[in-house]
Amino acid sequence: MYELAYQGGPISYDSIDIDSGTARMTGSEGATGSLDGELDVRVTATRAGLHFSAFNSRGELLVTTVFGAVDKHRRHLAVMATHGTNAWDGSFQVYGACDTGR
């Protein structure tokens, strides 16, 4: 285990269509694994919250859960995990909060 200071900048999820199970992730090239900073993702809604997942161009699995629970600032709790292409290449998990943009 090691500590990670995530420096990928903000990540956004938009164009969320629960019925079709699709959304778009936007952020830095490093966070999304794409040159344009965008990645098409799958989205699933459960009683716990929204779950986003995709494989990026590097073959890494990205998974983000935005929980329905909120913190004292009314932001939704969130966790993002990146699963690398093998066990020793920097897979990591970060915790944070998400604003709804409303």
Secondary structure, 3 states (H helix, E strand, C coil): CCCCCCCCCCCEEEEEECCCCEEEEECCHHHHCCCCCEEEEEEEECCCEEEEEEECCCCCEEEEEEEEEECCCCCEEEEEEEECCCCCCCCEEEEEEECCCC
